[in-house]
Amino acid sequence: MLNRHLFVLVTLVGCMALQTASGDERQQQLRYLLTQDCGSCHGLTLKGGLGPSLRPEALQGKTDAVLLAAILEGRPGTTMPPWKDLLSAEDARRLVALMRAGAVQ
């Protein structure tokens, strides 16, 4: 339980830093978030793990709206938490664009 609380605390601190950045710095921070935070469940190369693959080929049949909802609202019945309290809709759109572009190798 302590490890989960520590993970949440570290994630919150990182996301608070995201909210104060802009431009290229924000894009780099989102890329880091995608690799480290999303990667902790979806695999560091986003090829899947506890969560499904987030690689471009795995996302082909999913609309941006579906992906945005999964990021912001989470996925009930799974371990995917909602990120809406930590990320803006614009940040979520940028994450979707990074995933679709295969930004993590």
Biopython code that builds the backbone (N, CA, C, O; Angstrom):
import numpy as np
from Bio.PDB.StructureBuilder import StructureBuilder

atoms = [
    (1, "MET", "N", (0.827, -1.182, 0.000)),
    (1, "MET", "CA", (0.000, 0.000, 0.000)),
    (1, "MET", "C", (0.880, 1.257, 0.000)),
    (1, "MET", "O", (0.553, 2.242, -0.662)),
    (2, "LEU", "N", (1.979, 1.224, 0.732)),
    (2, "LEU", "CA", (2.883, 2.367, 0.782)),
    (2, "LEU", "C", (3.475, 2.652, -0.601)),
    (2, "LEU", "O", (3.598, 3.812, -0.994)),
    (3, "ASN", "N", (3.841, 1.603, -1.338)),
    (3, "ASN", "CA", (4.401, 1.791, -2.675)),
    (3, "ASN", "C", (3.394, 2.469, -3.595)),
    (3, "ASN", "O", (3.767, 3.326, -4.396)),
    (4, "ARG", "N", (2.125, 2.096, -3.488)),
    (4, "ARG", "CA", (1.088, 2.722, -4.326)),
    (4, "ARG", "C", (0.943, 4.193, -3.975)),
    (4, "ARG", "O", (0.815, 5.031, -4.867)),
    (5, "HIS", "N", (0.961, 4.521, -2.679)),
    (5, "HIS", "CA", (0.850, 5.915, -2.262)),
    (5, "HIS", "C", (2.065, 6.720, -2.728)),
    (5, "HIS", "O", (1.924, 7.870, -3.144)),
    (6, "LEU", "N", (3.234, 6.131, -2.661)),
    (6, "LEU", "CA", (4.442, 6.796, -3.118)),
    (6, "LEU", "C", (4.368, 7.043, -4.622)),
    (6, "LEU", "O", (4.728, 8.123, -5.091)),
    (7, "PHE", "N", (3.904, 6.051, -5.380)),
    (7, "PHE", "CA", (3.756, 6.195, -6.822)),
    (7, "PHE", "C", (2.800, 7.346, -7.141)),
    (7, "PHE", "O", (3.094, 8.174, -8.004)),
    (8, "VAL", "N", (1.673, 7.401, -6.460)),
    (8, "VAL", "CA", (0.686, 8.459, -6.690)),
    (8, "VAL", "C", (1.290, 9.824, -6.350)),
    (8, "VAL", "O", (1.085, 10.786, -7.090)),
    (9, "LEU", "N", (2.020, 9.918, -5.261)),
    (9, "LEU", "CA", (2.643, 11.178, -4.853)),
    (9, "LEU", "C", (3.659, 11.644, -5.896)),
    (9, "LEU", "O", (3.661, 12.812, -6.286)),
    (10, "VAL", "N", (4.512, 10.742, -6.340)),
    (10, "VAL", "CA", (5.514, 11.093, -7.349)),
    (10, "VAL", "C", (4.829, 11.520, -8.643)),
    (10, "VAL", "O", (5.260, 12.479, -9.282)),
    (11, "THR", "N", (3.779, 10.827, -9.030)),
    (11, "THR", "CA", (3.043, 11.174, -10.240)),
    (11, "THR", "C", (2.397, 12.550, -10.102)),
    (11, "THR", "O", (2.429, 13.347, -11.040)),
    (12, "LEU", "N", (1.811, 12.833, -8.941)),
    (12, "LEU", "CA", (1.191, 14.137, -8.719)),
    (12, "LEU", "C", (2.201, 15.264, -8.825)),
    (12, "LEU", "O", (1.928, 16.289, -9.449)),
    (13, "VAL", "N", (3.359, 15.084, -8.224)),
    (13, "VAL", "CA", (4.406, 16.108, -8.282)),
    (13, "VAL", "C", (4.846, 16.324, -9.724)),
    (13, "VAL", "O", (5.015, 17.462, -10.162)),
    (14, "GLY", "N", (5.031, 15.241, -10.457)),
    (14, "GLY", "CA", (5.421, 15.361, -11.858)),
    (14, "GLY", "C", (4.364, 16.070, -12.682)),
    (14, "GLY", "O", (4.689, 16.888, -13.542)),
    (15, "CYS", "N", (3.111, 15.765, -12.429)),
    (15, "CYS", "CA", (2.029, 16.390, -13.193)),
    (15, "CYS", "C", (1.859, 17.859, -12.830)),
    (15, "CYS", "O", (1.475, 18.662, -13.681)),
    (16, "MET", "N", (2.139, 18.223, -11.583)),
    (16, "MET", "CA", (2.087, 19.632, -11.205)),
    (16, "MET", "C", (3.156, 20.399, -11.973)),
    (16, "MET", "O", (2.926, 21.537, -12.383)),
    (17, "ALA", "N", (4.314, 19.793, -12.173)),
    (17, "ALA", "CA", (5.357, 20.432, -12.971)),
    (17, "ALA", "C", (4.902, 20.573, -14.417)),
    (17, "ALA", "O", (5.234, 21.562, -15.070)),
    (18, "LEU", "N", (4.155, 19.612, -14.927)),
    (18, "LEU", "CA", (3.638, 19.692, -16.290)),
    (18, "LEU", "C", (2.750, 20.911, -16.478)),
    (18, "LEU", "O", (2.758, 21.528, -17.543)),
    (19, "GLN", "N", (1.993, 21.260, -15.460)),
    (19, "GLN", "CA", (1.026, 22.341, -15.584)),
    (19, "GLN", "C", (1.690, 23.705, -15.695)),
    (19, "GLN", "O", (1.054, 24.660, -16.141)),
    (20, "THR", "N", (2.959, 23.819, -15.298)),
    (20, "THR", "CA", (3.627, 25.115, -15.329)),
    (20, "THR", "C", (4.533, 25.283, -16.546)),
    (20, "THR", "O", (5.088, 26.364, -16.743)),
    (21, "ALA", "N", (4.694, 24.266, -17.352)),
    (21, "ALA", "CA", (5.577, 24.332, -18.510)),
    (21, "ALA", "C", (4.795, 24.719, -19.761)),
    (21, "ALA", "O", (3.565, 24.672, -19.774)),
    (22, "SER", "N", (5.525, 25.106, -20.819)),
    (22, "SER", "CA", (4.851, 25.420, -22.070)),
    (22, "SER", "C", (5.738, 25.047, -23.247)),
    (22, "SER", "O", (6.933, 24.801, -23.087)),
    (23, "GLY", "N", (5.128, 25.010, -24.448)),
    (23, "GLY", "CA", (5.863, 24.786, -25.682)),
    (23, "GLY", "C", (6.645, 23.494, -25.733)),
    (23, "GLY", "O", (6.149, 22.430, -25.363)),
    (24, "ASP", "N", (7.871, 23.605, -26.197)),
    (24, "ASP", "CA", (8.734, 22.437, -26.360)),
    (24, "ASP", "C", (8.994, 21.731, -25.038)),
    (24, "ASP", "O", (9.072, 20.504, -24.985)),
    (25, "GLU", "N", (9.128, 22.509, -23.975)),
    (25, "GLU", "CA", (9.359, 21.909, -22.649)),
    (25, "GLU", "C", (8.172, 21.032, -22.252)),
    (25, "GLU", "O", (8.356, 19.937, -21.721)),
    (26, "ARG", "N", (6.970, 21.509, -22.508)),
    (26, "ARG", "CA", (5.765, 20.748, -22.183)),
    (26, "ARG", "C", (5.726, 19.449, -22.993)),
    (26, "ARG", "O", (5.388, 18.387, -22.469)),
    (27, "GLN", "N", (6.079, 19.550, -24.285)),
    (27, "GLN", "CA", (6.080, 18.369, -25.141)),
    (27, "GLN", "C", (7.084, 17.333, -24.612)),
    (27, "GLN", "O", (6.794, 16.137, -24.617)),
    (28, "GLN", "N", (8.241, 17.777, -24.165)),
    (28, "GLN", "CA", (9.244, 16.869, -23.617)),
    (28, "GLN", "C", (8.740, 16.236, -22.318)),
    (28, "GLN", "O", (8.956, 15.049, -22.074)),
    (29, "GLN", "N", (8.074, 17.030, -21.497)),
    (29, "GLN", "CA", (7.532, 16.502, -20.248)),
    (29, "GLN", "C", (6.445, 15.467, -20.523)),
    (29, "GLN", "O", (6.372, 14.446, -19.839)),
    (30, "LEU", "N", (5.608, 15.725, -21.511)),
    (30, "LEU", "CA", (4.562, 14.764, -21.858)),
    (30, "LEU", "C", (5.166, 13.482, -22.421)),
    (30, "LEU", "O", (4.676, 12.388, -22.141)),
    (31, "ARG", "N", (6.217, 13.611, -23.206)),
    (31, "ARG", "CA", (6.911, 12.432, -23.728)),
    (31, "ARG", "C", (7.486, 11.608, -22.566)),
    (31, "ARG", "O", (7.424, 10.378, -22.576)),
    (32, "TYR", "N", (8.042, 12.301, -21.572)),
    (32, "TYR", "CA", (8.573, 11.621, -20.387)),
    (32, "TYR", "C", (7.435, 10.939, -19.621)),
    (32, "TYR", "O", (7.575, 9.791, -19.199)),
    (33, "LEU", "N", (6.326, 11.630, -19.442)),
    (33, "LEU", "CA", (5.157, 11.061, -18.765)),
    (33, "LEU", "C", (4.684, 9.806, -19.490)),
    (33, "LEU", "O", (4.379, 8.792, -18.862)),
    (34, "LEU", "N", (4.626, 9.884, -20.812)),
    (34, "LEU", "CA", (4.194, 8.742, -21.612)),
    (34, "LEU", "C", (5.133, 7.555, -21.410)),
    (34, "LEU", "O", (4.685, 6.422, -21.234)),
    (35, "THR", "N", (6.421, 7.819, -21.437)),
    (35, "THR", "CA", (7.401, 6.747, -21.274)),
    (35, "THR", "C", (7.390, 6.175, -19.863)),
    (35, "THR", "O", (7.326, 4.959, -19.686)),
    (36, "GLN", "N", (7.451, 7.032, -18.876)),
    (36, "GLN", "CA", (7.616, 6.574, -17.500)),
    (36, "GLN", "C", (6.301, 6.197, -16.817)),
    (36, "GLN", "O", (6.171, 5.092, -16.291)),
    (37, "ASP", "N", (5.338, 7.098, -16.822)),
    (37, "ASP", "CA", (4.094, 6.831, -16.095)),
    (37, "ASP", "C", (3.186, 5.868, -16.845)),
    (37, "ASP", "O", (2.736, 4.867, -16.288)),
    (38, "CYS", "N", (2.919, 6.173, -18.107)),
    (38, "CYS", "CA", (2.103, 5.251, -18.906)),
    (38, "CYS", "C", (2.864, 3.946, -19.107)),
    (38, "CYS", "O", (2.293, 2.857, -19.061)),
    (39, "GLY", "N", (4.171, 4.086, -19.332)),
    (39, "GLY", "CA", (5.016, 2.921, -19.559)),
    (39, "GLY", "C", (5.099, 1.980, -18.379)),
    (39, "GLY", "O", (5.421, 0.804, -18.549)),
    (40, "SER", "N", (4.814, 2.475, -17.181)),
    (40, "SER", "CA", (4.879, 1.587, -16.016)),
    (40, "SER", "C", (3.820, 0.488, -16.087)),
    (40, "SER", "O", (3.997, -0.579, -15.499)),
    (41, "CYS", "N", (2.734, 0.736, -16.794)),
    (41, "CYS", "CA", (1.709, -0.301, -16.984)),
    (41, "CYS", "C", (1.661, -0.827, -18.424)),
    (41, "CYS", "O", (1.400, -2.008, -18.656)),
    (42, "HIS", "N", (1.916, 0.058, -19.374)),
    (42, "HIS", "CA", (1.796, -0.321, -20.790)),
    (42, "HIS", "C", (3.129, -0.769, -21.379)),
    (42, "HIS", "O", (3.219, -1.015, -22.582)),
    (43, "GLY", "N", (4.151, -0.878, -20.558)),
    (43, "GLY", "CA", (5.478, -1.269, -21.022)),
    (43, "GLY", "C", (6.286, -0.047, -21.422)),
    (43, "GLY", "O", (5.744, 0.885, -22.016)),
    (44, "LEU", "N", (7.570, -0.038, -21.106)),
    (44, "LEU", "CA", (8.403, 1.140, -21.364)),
    (44, "LEU", "C", (8.506, 1.485, -22.847)),
    (44, "LEU", "O", (8.814, 2.625, -23.192)),
    (45, "THR", "N", (8.254, 0.525, -23.721)),
    (45, "THR", "CA", (8.208, 0.815, -25.150)),
    (45, "THR", "C", (6.759, 0.863, -25.642)),
    (45, "THR", "O", (6.502, 0.917, -26.845)),
    (46, "LEU", "N", (5.824, 0.842, -24.701)),
    (46, "LEU", "CA", (4.381, 0.921, -24.959)),
    (46, "LEU", "C", (3.856, -0.238, -25.792)),
    (46, "LEU", "O", (2.813, -0.118, -26.434)),
    (47, "LYS", "N", (4.565, -1.350, -25.788)),
    (47, "LYS", "CA", (4.128, -2.528, -26.544)),
    (47, "LYS", "C", (3.156, -3.391, -25.749)),
    (47, "LYS", "O", (2.712, -4.432, -26.233)),
    (48, "GLY", "N", (2.825, -2.969, -24.539)),
    (48, "GLY", "CA", (1.890, -3.710, -23.704)),
    (48, "GLY", "C", (2.578, -4.285, -22.486)),
    (48, "GLY", "O", (3.791, -4.494, -22.478)),
    (49, "GLY", "N", (1.809, -4.532, -21.482)),
    (49, "GLY", "CA", (2.265, -5.079, -20.213)),
    (49, "GLY", "C", (1.015, -5.374, -19.412)),
    (49, "GLY", "O", (0.171, -6.164, -19.835)),
    (50, "LEU", "N", (0.894, -4.743, -18.260)),
    (50, "LEU", "CA", (-0.349, -4.844, -17.491)),
    (50, "LEU", "C", (-1.502, -4.253, -18.318)),
    (50, "LEU", "O", (-2.612, -4.786, -18.333)),
    (51, "GLY", "N", (-1.211, -3.143, -19.001)),
    (51, "GLY", "CA", (-2.180, -2.525, -19.900)),
    (51, "GLY", "C", (-1.858, -2.892, -21.340)),
    (51, "GLY", "O", (-0.777, -3.410, -21.619)),
    (52, "PRO", "N", (-2.786, -2.627, -22.262)),
    (52, "PRO", "CA", (-2.575, -2.994, -23.668)),
    (52, "PRO", "C", (-1.526, -2.115, -24.349)),
    (52, "PRO", "O", (-1.104, -1.091, -23.810)),
    (53, "SER", "N", (-1.125, -2.531, -25.521)),
    (53, "SER", "CA", (-0.175, -1.775, -26.338)),
    (53, "SER", "C", (-0.734, -0.398, -26.673)),
    (53, "SER", "O", (-1.925, -0.240, -26.938)),
    (54, "LEU", "N", (0.152, 0.593, -26.656)),
    (54, "LEU", "CA", (-0.208, 1.943, -27.080)),
    (54, "LEU", "C", (0.570, 2.345, -28.331)),
    (54, "LEU", "O", (0.696, 3.530, -28.637)),
    (55, "ARG", "N", (1.085, 1.361, -29.041)),
    (55, "ARG", "CA", (1.829, 1.606, -30.275)),
    (55, "ARG", "C", (0.839, 2.002, -31.379)),
    (55, "ARG", "O", (-0.332, 1.630, -31.318)),
    (56, "PRO", "N", (1.299, 2.750, -32.382)),
    (56, "PRO", "CA", (0.398, 3.235, -33.440)),
    (56, "PRO", "C", (-0.438, 2.133, -34.087)),
    (56, "PRO", "O", (-1.626, 2.329, -34.342)),
    (57, "GLU", "N", (0.166, 0.989, -34.353)),
    (57, "GLU", "CA", (-0.577, -0.087, -35.006)),
    (57, "GLU", "C", (-1.707, -0.626, -34.123)),
    (57, "GLU", "O", (-2.731, -1.078, -34.636)),
    (58, "ALA", "N", (-1.528, -0.579, -32.811)),
    (58, "ALA", "CA", (-2.560, -1.057, -31.892)),
    (58, "ALA", "C", (-3.693, -0.037, -31.742)),
    (58, "ALA", "O", (-4.796, -0.387, -31.323)),
    (59, "LEU", "N", (-3.419, 1.216, -32.084)),
    (59, "LEU", "CA", (-4.408, 2.283, -31.923)),
    (59, "LEU", "C", (-5.203, 2.562, -33.198)),
    (59, "LEU", "O", (-6.121, 3.382, -33.182)),
    (60, "GLN", "N", (-4.867, 1.901, -34.286)),
    (60, "GLN", "CA", (-5.478, 2.196, -35.586)),
    (60, "GLN", "C", (-6.995, 2.146, -35.582)),
    (60, "GLN", "O", (-7.623, 2.972, -36.245)),
    (61, "GLY", "N", (-7.598, 1.237, -34.883)),
    (61, "GLY", "CA", (-9.047, 1.119, -34.888)),
    (61, "GLY", "C", (-9.749, 1.964, -33.841)),
    (61, "GLY", "O", (-10.967, 1.883, -33.689)),
    (62, "LYS", "N", (-8.986, 2.776, -33.117)),
    (62, "LYS", "CA", (-9.564, 3.587, -32.041)),
    (62, "LYS", "C", (-9.577, 5.064, -32.442)),
    (62, "LYS", "O", (-8.590, 5.587, -32.960)),
    (63, "THR", "N", (-10.693, 5.714, -32.199)),
    (63, "THR", "CA", (-10.784, 7.148, -32.495)),
    (63, "THR", "C", (-10.059, 7.949, -31.425)),
    (63, "THR", "O", (-9.812, 7.456, -30.324)),
    (64, "ASP", "N", (-9.725, 9.181, -31.758)),
    (64, "ASP", "CA", (-9.114, 10.060, -30.764)),
    (64, "ASP", "C", (-10.050, 10.244, -29.572)),
    (64, "ASP", "O", (-9.593, 10.300, -28.431)),
    (65, "ALA", "N", (-11.346, 10.338, -29.826)),
    (65, "ALA", "CA", (-12.321, 10.528, -28.744)),
    (65, "ALA", "C", (-12.267, 9.369, -27.751)),
    (65, "ALA", "O", (-12.340, 9.590, -26.542)),
    (66, "VAL", "N", (-12.141, 8.146, -28.241)),
    (66, "VAL", "CA", (-12.051, 6.978, -27.360)),
    (66, "VAL", "C", (-10.778, 7.038, -26.529)),
    (66, "VAL", "O", (-10.800, 6.763, -25.329)),
    (67, "LEU", "N", (-9.664, 7.399, -27.170)),
    (67, "LEU", "CA", (-8.391, 7.478, -26.460)),
    (67, "LEU", "C", (-8.395, 8.604, -25.436)),
    (67, "LEU", "O", (-7.900, 8.433, -24.321)),
    (68, "LEU", "N", (-8.948, 9.748, -25.805)),
    (68, "LEU", "CA", (-9.029, 10.871, -24.872)),
    (68, "LEU", "C", (-9.870, 10.504, -23.653)),
    (68, "LEU", "O", (-9.503, 10.827, -22.523)),
    (69, "ALA", "N", (-10.984, 9.840, -23.877)),
    (69, "ALA", "CA", (-11.846, 9.422, -22.764)),
    (69, "ALA", "C", (-11.107, 8.448, -21.856)),
    (69, "ALA", "O", (-11.220, 8.541, -20.634)),
    (70, "ALA", "N", (-10.357, 7.520, -22.431)),
    (70, "ALA", "CA", (-9.608, 6.555, -21.618)),
    (70, "ALA", "C", (-8.567, 7.265, -20.763)),
    (70, "ALA", "O", (-8.385, 6.918, -19.596)),
    (71, "ILE", "N", (-7.884, 8.253, -21.329)),
    (71, "ILE", "CA", (-6.866, 8.989, -20.575)),
    (71, "ILE", "C", (-7.513, 9.829, -19.484)),
    (71, "ILE", "O", (-7.115, 9.755, -18.322)),
    (72, "LEU", "N", (-8.490, 10.614, -19.848)),
    (72, "LEU", "CA", (-9.073, 11.563, -18.898)),
    (72, "LEU", "C", (-10.013, 10.916, -17.891)),
    (72, "LEU", "O", (-10.042, 11.315, -16.727)),
    (73, "GLU", "N", (-10.781, 9.923, -18.326)),
    (73, "GLU", "CA", (-11.786, 9.318, -17.444)),
    (73, "GLU", "C", (-11.362, 7.966, -16.872)),
    (73, "GLU", "O", (-12.016, 7.444, -15.969)),
    (74, "GLY", "N", (-10.277, 7.399, -17.388)),
    (74, "GLY", "CA", (-9.872, 6.071, -16.951)),
    (74, "GLY", "C", (-10.736, 5.019, -17.622)),
    (74, "GLY", "O", (-11.577, 5.328, -18.466)),
    (75, "ARG", "N", (-10.516, 3.783, -17.238)),
    (75, "ARG", "CA", (-11.316, 2.680, -17.792)),
    (75, "ARG", "C", (-11.860, 1.866, -16.626)),
    (75, "ARG", "O", (-11.141, 1.047, -16.052)),
    (76, "PRO", "N", (-13.122, 2.082, -16.271)),
    (76, "PRO", "CA", (-13.719, 1.347, -15.155)),
    (76, "PRO", "C", (-13.564, -0.163, -15.324)),
    (76, "PRO", "O", (-13.686, -0.696, -16.427)),
    (77, "GLY", "N", (-13.297, -0.828, -14.223)),
    (77, "GLY", "CA", (-13.131, -2.274, -14.249)),
    (77, "GLY", "C", (-11.723, -2.703, -14.606)),
    (77, "GLY", "O", (-11.430, -3.896, -14.675)),
    (78, "THR", "N", (-10.838, -1.717, -14.839)),
    (78, "THR", "CA", (-9.434, -2.016, -15.139)),
    (78, "THR", "C", (-8.553, -1.230, -14.164)),
    (78, "THR", "O", (-9.053, -0.517, -13.294)),
    (79, "THR", "N", (-7.267, -1.371, -14.320)),
    (79, "THR", "CA", (-6.342, -0.607, -13.470)),
    (79, "THR", "C", (-6.036, 0.774, -14.037)),
    (79, "THR", "O", (-5.245, 1.515, -13.453)),
    (80, "MET", "N", (-6.651, 1.136, -15.170)),
    (80, "MET", "CA", (-6.410, 2.446, -15.786)),
    (80, "MET", "C", (-7.152, 3.531, -15.013)),
    (80, "MET", "O", (-8.382, 3.578, -15.019)),
    (81, "PRO", "N", (-6.380, 4.415, -14.338)),
    (81, "PRO", "CA", (-7.020, 5.472, -13.545)),
    (81, "PRO", "C", (-7.378, 6.675, -14.413)),
    (81, "PRO", "O", (-6.830, 6.837, -15.503)),
    (82, "PRO", "N", (-8.289, 7.515, -13.939)),
    (82, "PRO", "CA", (-8.558, 8.765, -14.645)),
    (82, "PRO", "C", (-7.419, 9.760, -14.398)),
    (82, "PRO", "O", (-6.898, 9.855, -13.287)),
    (83, "TRP", "N", (-7.047, 10.485, -15.429)),
    (83, "TRP", "CA", (-5.976, 11.479, -15.313)),
    (83, "TRP", "C", (-6.513, 12.900, -15.400)),
    (83, "TRP", "O", (-5.728, 13.848, -15.433)),
    (84, "LYS", "N", (-7.839, 13.074, -15.438)),
    (84, "LYS", "CA", (-8.433, 14.397, -15.653)),
    (84, "LYS", "C", (-8.085, 15.407, -14.576)),
    (84, "LYS", "O", (-8.110, 16.610, -14.840)),
    (85, "ASP", "N", (-7.762, 14.962, -13.376)),
    (85, "ASP", "CA", (-7.387, 15.889, -12.320)),
    (85, "ASP", "C", (-5.913, 16.308, -12.426)),
    (85, "ASP", "O", (-5.474, 17.236, -11.748)),
    (86, "LEU", "N", (-5.164, 15.616, -13.279)),
    (86, "LEU", "CA", (-3.739, 15.880, -13.397)),
    (86, "LEU", "C", (-3.323, 16.408, -14.764)),
    (86, "LEU", "O", (-2.280, 17.049, -14.891)),
    (87, "LEU", "N", (-4.130, 16.145, -15.781)),
    (87, "LEU", "CA", (-3.809, 16.555, -17.141)),
    (87, "LEU", "C", (-4.969, 17.329, -17.746)),
    (87, "LEU", "O", (-6.135, 17.021, -17.498)),
    (88, "SER", "N", (-4.638, 18.323, -18.531)),
    (88, "SER", "CA", (-5.679, 19.070, -19.256)),
    (88, "SER", "C", (-6.104, 18.264, -20.481)),
    (88, "SER", "O", (-5.439, 17.305, -20.871)),
    (89, "ALA", "N", (-7.214, 18.668, -21.073)),
    (89, "ALA", "CA", (-7.660, 18.024, -22.310)),
    (89, "ALA", "C", (-6.616, 18.213, -23.406)),
    (89, "ALA", "O", (-6.397, 17.314, -24.218)),
    (90, "GLU", "N", (-5.967, 19.386, -23.433)),
    (90, "GLU", "CA", (-4.916, 19.644, -24.420)),
    (90, "GLU", "C", (-3.731, 18.702, -24.208)),
    (90, "GLU", "O", (-3.174, 18.178, -25.172)),
    (91, "ASP", "N", (-3.348, 18.487, -22.953)),
    (91, "ASP", "CA", (-2.261, 17.537, -22.669)),
    (91, "ASP", "C", (-2.642, 16.139, -23.145)),
    (91, "ASP", "O", (-1.813, 15.431, -23.716)),
    (92, "ALA", "N", (-3.882, 15.742, -22.913)),
    (92, "ALA", "CA", (-4.338, 14.417, -23.348)),
    (92, "ALA", "C", (-4.290, 14.319, -24.870)),
    (92, "ALA", "O", (-3.898, 13.285, -25.411)),
    (93, "ARG", "N", (-4.687, 15.386, -25.565)),
    (93, "ARG", "CA", (-4.608, 15.391, -27.038)),
    (93, "ARG", "C", (-3.161, 15.252, -27.501)),
    (93, "ARG", "O", (-2.877, 14.544, -28.467)),
    (94, "ARG", "N", (-2.264, 15.920, -26.819)),
    (94, "ARG", "CA", (-0.843, 15.805, -27.168)),
    (94, "ARG", "C", (-0.328, 14.390, -26.926)),
    (94, "ARG", "O", (0.466, 13.874, -27.712)),
    (95, "LEU", "N", (-0.777, 13.764, -25.845)),
    (95, "LEU", "CA", (-0.372, 12.379, -25.585)),
    (95, "LEU", "C", (-0.867, 11.447, -26.688)),
    (95, "LEU", "O", (-0.136, 10.565, -27.137)),
    (96, "VAL", "N", (-2.105, 11.646, -27.120)),
    (96, "VAL", "CA", (-2.650, 10.827, -28.207)),
    (96, "VAL", "C", (-1.816, 11.023, -29.467)),
    (96, "VAL", "O", (-1.498, 10.056, -30.160)),
    (97, "ALA", "N", (-1.466, 12.258, -29.763)),
    (97, "ALA", "CA", (-0.643, 12.535, -30.952)),
    (97, "ALA", "C", (0.721, 11.856, -30.833)),
    (97, "ALA", "O", (1.224, 11.305, -31.812)),
    (98, "LEU", "N", (1.322, 11.892, -29.644)),
    (98, "LEU", "CA", (2.616, 11.230, -29.429)),
    (98, "LEU", "C", (2.488, 9.722, -29.628)),
    (98, "LEU", "O", (3.348, 9.104, -30.256)),
    (99, "MET", "N", (1.419, 9.127, -29.096)),
    (99, "MET", "CA", (1.226, 7.696, -29.261)),
    (99, "MET", "C", (1.022, 7.344, -30.730)),
    (99, "MET", "O", (1.616, 6.388, -31.229)),
    (100, "ARG", "N", (0.189, 8.107, -31.420)),
    (100, "ARG", "CA", (-0.081, 7.833, -32.833)),
    (100, "ARG", "C", (1.175, 7.991, -33.692)),
    (100, "ARG", "O", (1.327, 7.311, -34.707)),
    (101, "ALA", "N", (2.075, 8.893, -33.278)),
    (101, "ALA", "CA", (3.314, 9.121, -34.025)),
    (101, "ALA", "C", (4.399, 8.105, -33.683)),
    (101, "ALA", "O", (5.461, 8.094, -34.306)),
    (102, "GLY", "N", (4.132, 7.248, -32.688)),
    (102, "GLY", "CA", (5.157, 6.279, -32.277)),
    (102, "GLY", "C", (6.329, 6.972, -31.601)),
    (102, "GLY", "O", (7.483, 6.596, -31.809)),
    (103, "ALA", "N", (6.036, 7.984, -30.792)),
    (103, "ALA", "CA", (7.077, 8.796, -30.165)),
    (103, "ALA", "C", (7.958, 8.026, -29.203)),
    (103, "ALA", "O", (9.066, 8.466, -28.896)),
    (104, "VAL", "N", (7.495, 6.897, -28.724)),
    (104, "VAL", "CA", (8.290, 6.058, -27.819)),
    (104, "VAL", "C", (8.684, 4.811, -28.575)),
    (104, "VAL", "O", (7.822, 4.099, -29.089)),
    (105, "GLN", "N", (9.959, 4.540, -28.649)),
    (105, "GLN", "CA", (10.452, 3.364, -29.378)),
    (105, "GLN", "C", (10.839, 2.262, -28.433)),
    (105, "GLN", "O", (11.275, 1.197, -28.872)),
]
sb = StructureBuilder()
sb.init_structure("model")
sb.init_model(0)
sb.init_chain("A")
sb.init_seg("    ")
for serial, (resi, resn, name, xyz) in enumerate(atoms, 1):
    if name == "N":
        sb.init_residue(resn, " ", resi, " ")
    sb.init_atom(name, np.array(xyz, "f"), 0.0, 1.0, " ", f" {name:<3s}", serial, name[0])
structure = sb.get_structure()
